[in-house]
Amino acid sequence: MQLSKDNLQHFVNNMPEKIDVLELFDKLLLMAKIEHSTQQEKGYTHREEELEKEIDLWG
């Protein structure tokens, strides 16, 4: 699982001066999961559009 540098930088710039390490790991993991999910949704939409174009060619 990966997290973009931009999202990480935004998080670091806005985090409090002190943060619990376990909380930090939890938040980073959650951010990575959200980013991964968002990327999957974009890919799914792209495949769906390709499928619709393919079906249109059949008719």
C-alpha positions as CSV (number, residue, x, y, z in Angstrom):
1,M,0.0,0.0,0.0
2,Q,1.3,3.4,-0.9
3,L,0.7,7.0,0.1
4,S,1.4,10.0,-2.2
5,K,4.0,12.5,-1.1
6,D,1.6,15.3,-1.5
7,N,-0.9,13.8,0.9
8,L,1.8,13.0,3.4
9,Q,3.2,16.5,3.2
10,H,-0.3,18.0,3.8
11,F,-0.7,15.7,6.8
12,V,2.7,16.6,8.3
13,N,2.1,20.4,7.8
14,N,-1.3,20.2,9.6
15,M,-0.5,17.8,12.4
16,P,-0.1,19.0,16.0
17,E,3.3,19.6,17.5
18,K,3.2,16.4,19.5
19,I,1.4,13.2,18.3
20,D,1.1,9.7,19.7
21,V,3.1,7.4,17.5
22,L,0.4,4.7,17.4
23,E,-2.2,7.4,16.4
24,L,0.2,8.6,13.7
25,F,0.5,5.0,12.3
26,D,-3.2,4.6,12.4
27,K,-3.8,7.8,10.6
28,L,-1.2,7.1,7.9
29,L,-2.6,3.7,7.3
30,L,-6.1,5.1,7.0
31,M,-4.9,7.7,4.6
32,A,-3.2,5.1,2.5
33,K,-6.3,2.9,2.4
34,I,-8.5,5.9,1.4
35,E,-6.0,6.8,-1.4
36,H,-5.9,3.2,-2.6
37,S,-9.7,3.0,-2.6
38,T,-9.9,6.2,-4.6
39,Q,-7.5,5.0,-7.2
40,Q,-9.5,1.7,-7.5
41,E,-12.7,3.7,-8.1
42,K,-11.1,5.7,-10.8
43,G,-9.9,2.6,-12.5
44,Y,-13.3,1.0,-12.2
45,T,-15.0,4.0,-13.8
46,H,-12.5,3.9,-16.7
47,R,-13.1,0.2,-17.3
48,E,-16.9,0.8,-17.2
49,E,-16.6,3.5,-19.8
50,E,-14.6,1.2,-22.1
51,L,-17.1,-1.5,-21.7
52,E,-20.0,0.8,-22.7
53,K,-18.1,1.9,-25.8
54,E,-17.5,-1.7,-26.7
55,I,-21.2,-2.5,-26.3
56,D,-22.1,0.5,-28.5
57,L,-20.0,-1.0,-31.2
58,W,-21.9,-4.2,-31.1
59,G,-25.3,-2.5,-31.8
